[in-house]
Amino acid sequence: MARQVLHIVKRNDPLAIDLIRRQSAENPVTVILIQEAARLTFPTDTGPIFVLQDDAPEHPIYPRIDYPKMLDMILSAADVLVW
């Protein structure tokens, strides 16, 4: 059975991007970009990508979420990784 995996990415991290891509081939993967990563253009072949609205008040690509929505996503994920 597939496990919902949530990755919270704080900065540009090639290791994180590689692992997220590999995991997305086997499990549903969601990515939240925060802090420095909120300004990145992330590979889109990984699954849904969101950006924390406090870190990127405007983002041309990804939907923005607030802290309560991020908390809901953390609590509903089977696994959470922070990079």
N, C-alpha and C positions, 0 to 999 in steps of 0.2 A: 504494500500500500504506500502510495506517495505521501511524503511529509511536506507540509508547507514550510518553506524556509524564508526567513526575513533577513536581509542584509542591510545594515545601517552603515553607510560609507561616509567617513568624515573628511577624507582627503584622496587625492589621486594615488591609488595603490595598485600597481600592475598585478601583484599577487592576488588581491581581492577580485579584480576583474577576471582573471584567469579562473579562479575557483568558482565564481558566480556563473560564468559561462558553462563550466563543466557540470555543476550541480543542476543547472536549468535543463540539461538534457535528460535528467532522471526525475526531478522533483519540481513542483510549482515553486518558483522563486519570485520574490518581490524585493525591490530595492528602494530604500529611502536615502536620498542624498541630503546631508546636513553639513553645517560649518563650511569649510573650504570646498568640499565636494559639491555644494549647492550651486556652484557656478560652472560645473563641468557638463560636457556633453558626453553621456555615458553610452556604451554599446547597447543598442536597442533589441538585440536578439536574445535577451535574458529573461524577459517577462515584464510585468508592470513596473514602472519607475515613477517615483514621487519625489518631490522636493519639499523640505520643511519651509513653510512660508516665512517664518521669522528670519531665516538665513538667506532667503532669496525672495524678496517681496514681489518681484516680477521674474518669471522664467519663461522664455519663449517656447519651450518644448514640453516640459513635464507638468502634470497637474500638481498644484500646491496643496499641502495638508497642514493642519495645525497640530499642536501638542496633544490634545485629547484624541485625535484620530491616530496619531503615531502610537500612543499608548494602547489604543484598541488593537492596532495591528501587532504590536509586541505581544500582547496577552493572548491573541488568537493564533499566533504562529507556533508551530511545533518546535522549531529551532530558530534562535536569533543569534546572528554574528555581527559584531561591531568592528569596523576597520578604521 
